[in-house]
Amino acid sequence: MKKNSKYLVLILLIIIASLGVSYAYFAANIINKDNKTVISTGKIDISIDDAKLEGKDIAPIYDEDYEMLAFHKNFVIRSTSNTLNSCVKIYLNISHIDKELASKYLKYKLISTSGEKEGNFIEAKDNEKMLLLDKIFIESGKSIYYDLYIWLSYQDDVDQSNILGREMISNLYVEGLDVRNRETCEK
């Protein structure tokens, strides 16, 4: 009988120990239920100061006269402080463009302190974003100033009367991704 009682006591101790450990584990989880660990990721907060484009009655001009005679728009891309560094793309969000304007004769030039890019609207389509500039690095709390010129390029040897009286409705649009540094953005 002594042998059986030893086993019985040992089994009861194991059961009591198991229940005690299980209770302590569940009690600790319930106690820690209200203790929260908060992990906060960074954010990107970039904006464009004035995205609206309104050019009316644009007449064809020679390309070399764009600075004096083309539709001109100044705008600024800003990154607020307490935000991540960003790699930005600038788009022209085209709501509508008459098919005659979607040509090599409607041109643009985008200028900033970091460089310039020019192109045309030959592949522009209704309800699409047309990429103007890519891989622009902007640091937290900084701003980049731009000049956008849009004009009809006059060609002496081409009848461009079908381009006149046409319409394009668009606005500027920016997108950004977080990056650590300029080199990461330029890859």
Backbone hydrogen bonds, N-H to C=O, Kabsch-Sander energy under -0.5 kcal/mol:
donor,donor_aa,acceptor,acceptor_aa,energy
5,S,1,M,-2.4
6,K,2,K,-1.8
7,Y,3,K,-1.8
8,L,4,N,-2.3
9,V,5,S,-2.6
10,L,6,K,-2.6
11,I,7,Y,-2.7
12,L,8,L,-2.4
13,L,9,V,-2.5
14,I,10,L,-2.1
15,I,11,I,-2.4
16,I,12,L,-2.8
17,A,13,L,-2.7
18,S,14,I,-2.6
19,L,15,I,-2.6
20,G,16,I,-2.4
21,V,17,A,-2.7
22,S,18,S,-2.6
23,Y,19,L,-2.7
24,A,20,G,-2.3
25,Y,21,V,-2.4
26,F,22,S,-2.5
27,A,23,Y,-2.9
28,A,24,A,-2.3
29,N,25,Y,-1.9
30,I,26,F,-2.2
31,I,27,A,-2.6
32,N,28,A,-2.4
33,K,30,I,-0.8
34,D,31,I,-0.7
35,N,32,N,-0.5
36,K,34,D,-0.6
38,V,36,K,-0.6
39,I,37,T,-0.6
40,S,38,V,-0.5
41,T,39,I,-0.5
45,D,43,K,-0.5
47,S,78,R,-2.2
49,D,76,V,-2.2
53,L,170,S,-0.9
61,I,152,L,-3.0
65,D,62,Y,-2.0
66,Y,63,D,-1.6
68,M,65,D,-0.9
69,L,65,D,-2.5
70,A,66,Y,-1.9
71,F,150,I,-2.2
73,K,148,L,-2.5
75,F,146,Y,-1.8
77,I,144,I,-2.5
78,R,47,S,-2.7
78,R,76,V,-0.6
79,S,142,K,-2.7
80,T,45,D,-2.3
83,T,80,T,-0.5
84,L,43,K,-2.7
86,S,138,I,-2.7
87,C,177,L,-2.7
88,V,86,S,-0.6
88,V,136,I,-3.2
89,K,175,E,-2.5
90,I,133,L,-2.9
91,Y,173,Y,-3.4
92,L,130,M,-2.4
93,N,91,Y,-0.6
93,N,171,N,-3.2
94,I,92,L,-1.1
94,I,128,E,-2.4
95,S,93,N,-0.7
95,S,169,I,-2.4
96,H,169,I,-1.8
98,D,167,E,-2.4
101,L,98,D,-1.6
102,A,98,D,-1.0
103,S,101,L,-2.7
106,L,103,S,-0.6
107,K,105,Y,-0.7
107,K,151,W,-3.0
108,Y,119,G,-2.5
109,K,149,Y,-2.1
110,L,117,K,-3.3
111,I,109,K,-0.5
111,I,147,D,-2.8
112,S,115,G,-2.7
113,T,145,Y,-0.5
115,G,112,S,-1.4
117,K,110,L,-2.2
119,G,108,Y,-2.0
121,F,103,S,-1.2
121,F,106,L,-1.7
124,A,121,F,-1.7
127,N,94,I,-0.8
128,E,94,I,-1.2
128,E,125,K,-1.0
130,M,92,L,-2.8
130,M,128,E,-0.5
131,L,129,K,-0.6
132,L,90,I,-2.9
133,L,90,I,-1.8
136,I,88,V,-2.2
137,F,135,K,-0.6
138,I,86,S,-2.6
141,G,80,T,-1.0
142,K,139,E,-1.9
144,I,77,I,-2.4
146,Y,75,F,-2.8
147,D,111,I,-2.3
148,L,73,K,-3.0
149,Y,109,K,-2.7
150,I,71,F,-2.0
151,W,107,K,-2.0
152,L,59,A,-0.5
153,S,105,Y,-3.6
153,S,151,W,-0.6
154,Y,61,I,-3.3
154,Y,152,L,-0.7
158,V,155,Q,-1.5
160,Q,158,V,-0.8
163,I,160,Q,-1.7
164,L,160,Q,-0.7
164,L,161,S,-0.5
166,R,163,I,-1.0
169,I,96,H,-3.2
170,S,168,M,-0.5
171,N,93,N,-1.4
172,L,51,A,-2.7
173,Y,91,Y,-2.2
175,E,89,K,-1.9
177,L,87,C,-1.8
179,V,85,N,-1.8
185,C,181,N,-1.5
186,E,182,R,-2.0
187,K,183,E,-0.5
187,K,184,T,-0.7
